[in-house]
Amino acid sequence: MGSEISVRLGARIRALRRAKGWRLSDLAAHSAVKDVHLSYVERGMRSVGFDVLAKIAKGLDISLSELLKDIEDEKGEH
């Protein structure tokens, strides 16, 4: 299992994707990130770099700051 922040980020991405009524394959098509990779990210099982975060945000048609909103861990660690 990934870190707590990876789990929170994955849950955020999943929620944003589902709010659009999209399947993983839809987000993959819009973001140019493979659906298998997105699946790992959404489950918090894989850390994700800045480039992939930017692709996901663009695919969801939101800013990076909106994507990362409220995912800091409870201790406020970065």
Backbone as ProteinMPNN parsed JSONL, in Angstrom:
{"seq_chain_A": "MGSEISVRLGARIRALRRAKGWRLSDLAAHSAVKDVHLSYVERGMRSVGFDVLAKIAKGLDISLSELLKDIEDEKGEH", "coords_chain_A": {"N_chain_A": [[0.84, -1.175, 0.0], [0.424, 2.282, -0.626], [1.732, 5.51, 0.475], [0.022, 7.568, 2.889], [-0.616, 10.065, 1.793], [-0.523, 9.504, -0.924], [-2.672, 7.778, -1.117], [-4.764, 9.516, -0.448], [-4.557, 11.358, -2.57], [-5.092, 9.669, -4.738], [-7.741, 8.959, -4.152], [-8.932, 11.43, -4.451], [-8.531, 11.956, -7.188], [-10.027, 9.831, -8.256], [-12.607, 10.542, -7.318], [-13.013, 12.984, -8.655], [-12.924, 12.103, -11.283], [-15.11, 10.32, -11.368], [-17.151, 12.13, -10.822], [-17.421, 13.33, -13.246], [-18.571, 11.332, -14.585], [-16.99, 9.487, -15.809], [-15.161, 6.594, -16.936], [-12.143, 4.783, -16.114], [-10.822, 4.47, -18.545], [-11.766, 6.63, -19.991], [-10.634, 8.852, -18.668], [-7.992, 8.186, -19.136], [-7.861, 8.508, -21.921], [-8.283, 11.273, -22.122], [-6.151, 12.314, -20.715], [-3.773, 11.198, -21.569], [-2.476, 9.299, -20.06], [-1.85, 6.023, -19.209], [-4.507, 3.696, -18.597], [-4.039, 1.58, -16.835], [-1.934, 2.546, -15.265], [-3.242, 4.759, -14.133], [-5.126, 3.398, -12.596], [-3.525, 2.219, -10.581], [-2.606, 4.588, -9.408], [-5.003, 5.768, -8.496], [-5.692, 3.951, -6.531], [-3.803, 4.465, -4.696], [-1.428, 3.137, -4.817], [0.792, 3.763, -6.214], [3.277, 6.184, -6.504], [3.246, 9.44, -7.938], [4.633, 11.506, -10.426], [5.355, 15.009, -11.127], [4.902, 15.61, -13.865], [3.013, 13.673, -14.661], [0.94, 14.28, -12.889], [0.282, 16.805, -13.876], [-0.678, 16.095, -16.418], [-2.93, 14.591, -15.696], [-4.471, 16.522, -14.354], [-4.91, 18.311, -16.484], [-6.333, 16.612, -18.179], [-8.645, 16.282, -16.673], [-9.561, 18.787, -16.843], [-8.936, 20.789, -14.965], [-7.111, 22.92, -12.669], [-3.751, 22.379, -11.445], [-3.555, 23.102, -8.759], [-6.2, 22.833, -7.936], [-6.535, 20.099, -8.269], [-4.81, 19.134, -6.287], [-5.926, 20.053, -3.992], [-6.629, 20.015, -0.57], [-5.322, 17.55, 0.069], [-3.183, 17.211, 1.736], [-1.51, 15.505, 4.391], [-2.803, 14.763, 7.685], [-1.064, 15.721, 9.608], [0.057, 17.853, 8.484], [2.329, 17.575, 7.022], [4.574, 17.696, 4.26]], "CA_chain_A": [[0.0, 0.0, 0.0], [1.192, 3.505, -0.718], [1.687, 6.428, 1.596], [-1.294, 8.164, 3.15], [-0.868, 11.153, 0.839], [-0.812, 8.863, -2.215], [-4.037, 7.259, -1.013], [-5.662, 10.677, -0.526], [-4.517, 11.873, -3.942], [-5.813, 8.713, -5.569], [-9.178, 9.09, -3.872], [-9.354, 12.713, -5.044], [-8.598, 11.758, -8.642], [-11.176, 8.961, -8.51], [-13.833, 11.309, -7.093], [-13.154, 13.952, -9.744], [-13.24, 11.333, -12.497], [-16.483, 9.821, -11.251], [-18.06, 13.28, -10.907], [-17.623, 13.563, -14.672], [-19.219, 10.155, -15.148], [-15.98, 8.828, -16.639], [-14.447, 5.375, -16.566], [-10.684, 4.981, -16.183], [-10.414, 4.6, -19.943], [-12.076, 7.997, -20.418], [-9.577, 9.727, -18.148], [-6.767, 7.83, -19.861], [-7.933, 9.135, -23.244], [-8.181, 12.728, -21.983], [-4.911, 12.719, -20.044], [-2.617, 10.52, -22.16], [-1.873, 8.444, -19.038], [-2.46, 4.703, -19.398], [-5.519, 3.35, -17.599], [-3.433, 0.71, -15.816], [-1.199, 3.44, -14.369], [-4.256, 5.516, -13.394], [-5.713, 2.494, -11.616], [-2.586, 2.163, -9.456], [-2.592, 5.905, -8.77], [-6.27, 5.945, -7.783], [-5.689, 3.08, -5.352], [-2.729, 4.894, -3.806], [-0.373, 2.133, -4.862], [1.909, 4.256, -6.999], [3.552, 7.61, -6.437], [3.099, 10.044, -9.252], [5.469, 12.685, -10.606], [4.726, 16.26, -11.53], [4.434, 15.537, -15.258], [1.783, 12.877, -14.712], [-0.088, 15.082, -12.227], [-0.129, 17.851, -14.819], [-1.5, 15.451, -17.448], [-4.207, 14.222, -15.096], [-5.212, 17.769, -14.147], [-5.343, 18.793, -17.794], [-7.367, 15.684, -18.636], [-9.855, 16.564, -15.907], [-9.867, 20.191, -17.128], [-8.814, 21.573, -13.743], [-5.743, 23.347, -12.385], [-3.005, 21.514, -10.525], [-3.911, 23.447, -7.381], [-7.512, 22.23, -7.662], [-6.322, 18.659, -8.139], [-4.105, 18.848, -5.039], [-6.647, 20.683, -2.898], [-7.003, 19.249, 0.627], [-4.795, 16.188, 0.182], [-2.1, 17.121, 2.712], [-1.849, 14.609, 5.484], [-3.356, 15.426, 8.853], [0.008, 16.344, 10.391], [0.515, 19.018, 7.739], [3.626, 17.288, 6.411], [4.562, 17.814, 2.795]], "C_chain_A": [[0.887, 1.24, 0.0], [1.091, 4.352, 0.532], [0.288, 7.017, 1.728], [-1.606, 9.268, 2.139], [-1.158, 10.602, -0.56], [-2.237, 8.323, -2.234], [-5.04, 8.405, -1.136], [-5.718, 11.252, -1.938], [-5.298, 10.953, -4.872], [-7.315, 8.81, -5.396], [-9.724, 10.372, -4.489], [-9.506, 12.574, -6.557], [-9.811, 10.906, -8.997], [-12.494, 9.738, -8.371], [-14.07, 12.309, -8.223], [-13.527, 13.258, -11.048], [-14.689, 10.873, -12.477], [-17.505, 10.949, -11.337], [-18.348, 13.65, -12.362], [-18.354, 12.401, -15.343], [-18.298, 9.348, -16.035], [-15.528, 7.509, -16.047], [-12.953, 5.692, -16.612], [-10.228, 5.2, -17.625], [-10.721, 5.993, -20.498], [-11.003, 8.968, -19.942], [-8.26, 9.439, -18.862], [-6.742, 8.512, -21.229], [-7.739, 10.649, -23.164], [-6.83, 13.181, -21.438], [-3.639, 12.159, -20.67], [-1.792, 9.772, -21.099], [-2.597, 7.104, -19.131], [-3.413, 4.359, -18.254], [-4.969, 2.444, -16.504], [-2.685, 1.558, -14.792], [-2.189, 4.244, -13.517], [-4.901, 4.659, -12.311], [-4.822, 2.389, -10.375], [-2.58, 3.481, -8.688], [-3.861, 6.089, -7.937], [-6.349, 5.09, -6.528], [-4.576, 3.431, -4.38], [-1.55, 3.963, -3.787], [0.856, 2.586, -5.638], [2.048, 5.75, -6.795], [3.505, 8.17, -7.845], [3.928, 11.32, -9.305], [4.676, 13.883, -11.106], [4.157, 16.19, -12.941], [3.121, 14.774, -15.371], [0.647, 13.623, -14.016], [-0.624, 16.159, -13.158], [-1.014, 17.271, -15.916], [-2.885, 15.096, -16.91], [-5.067, 15.47, -14.89], [-5.752, 18.304, -15.468], [-6.47, 17.911, -18.338], [-8.699, 15.904, -17.94], [-10.342, 18.001, -16.118], [-9.938, 21.03, -15.849], [-7.357, 21.978, -13.571], [-5.07, 22.322, -11.468], [-3.383, 21.819, -9.084], [-5.266, 22.866, -7.0], [-7.373, 20.72, -7.47], [-5.738, 18.307, -6.773], [-4.8, 19.406, -3.804], [-6.998, 19.67, -1.808], [-6.465, 17.826, 0.682], [-3.602, 16.083, 1.126], [-2.506, 16.166, 3.812], [-2.24, 15.407, 6.72], [-2.312, 16.133, 9.695], [0.54, 17.585, 9.683], [1.882, 18.826, 7.105], [3.504, 17.35, 4.909], [5.32, 16.694, 2.161]], "O_chain_A": [[1.978, 1.231, 0.569], [0.454, 3.972, 1.515], [-0.516, 6.968, 0.797], [-2.743, 9.387, 1.682], [-1.956, 11.18, -1.297], [-2.926, 8.403, -3.252], [-6.044, 8.286, -1.839], [-6.79, 11.59, -2.439], [-6.078, 11.421, -5.702], [-8.07, 8.751, -6.366], [-10.848, 10.396, -4.991], [-10.496, 13.025, -7.133], [-10.541, 11.225, -9.935], [-13.387, 9.605, -9.208], [-15.198, 12.464, -8.692], [-14.343, 13.761, -11.82], [-15.409, 11.024, -13.464], [-18.601, 10.756, -11.863], [-19.397, 14.216, -12.668], [-18.711, 12.475, -16.519], [-18.754, 8.611, -16.909], [-15.51, 7.324, -14.83], [-12.552, 6.75, -17.097], [-9.348, 6.02, -17.887], [-10.011, 6.48, -21.378], [-10.521, 9.802, -20.709], [-7.5, 10.361, -19.158], [-5.708, 9.036, -21.643], [-7.104, 11.242, -24.037], [-6.413, 14.314, -21.679], [-2.54, 12.601, -20.335], [-0.575, 9.634, -21.226], [-3.827, 7.063, -19.132], [-3.158, 4.689, -17.096], [-5.399, 2.54, -15.354], [-2.788, 1.318, -13.59], [-1.99, 4.391, -12.311], [-5.19, 5.154, -11.222], [-5.312, 2.463, -9.248], [-2.552, 3.486, -7.457], [-3.787, 6.524, -6.788], [-7.01, 5.47, -5.561], [-4.418, 2.772, -3.353], [-0.752, 3.985, -2.85], [1.851, 1.864, -5.708], [1.074, 6.497, -6.897], [3.703, 7.448, -8.822], [3.931, 12.113, -8.364], [3.5, 13.782, -11.456], [3.047, 16.662, -13.186], [2.219, 15.189, -16.1], [-0.487, 13.605, -14.495], [-1.831, 16.396, -13.222], [-2.002, 17.895, -16.303], [-3.891, 15.282, -17.596], [-6.254, 15.47, -15.216], [-6.913, 18.703, -15.557], [-7.445, 18.416, -18.894], [-9.758, 15.733, -18.543], [-11.406, 18.381, -15.629], [-10.838, 21.849, -15.661], [-6.474, 21.446, -14.243], [-5.73, 21.516, -10.812], [-3.518, 20.905, -8.271], [-5.461, 22.45, -5.858], [-8.026, 20.138, -6.603], [-6.122, 17.305, -6.17], [-4.305, 19.245, -2.688], [-7.579, 18.619, -2.076], [-7.099, 16.965, 1.292], [-3.056, 14.995, 1.309], [-3.687, 16.029, 4.131], [-2.018, 16.617, 6.771], [-2.645, 17.062, 10.43], [1.387, 18.293, 10.229], [2.524, 19.794, 6.698], [2.439, 17.082, 4.353], [5.417, 16.629, 0.936]]}, "name": "protein", "num_of_chains": 1, "seq": "MGSEISVRLGARIRALRRAKGWRLSDLAAHSAVKDVHLSYVERGMRSVGFDVLAKIAKGLDISLSELLKDIEDEKGEH"}
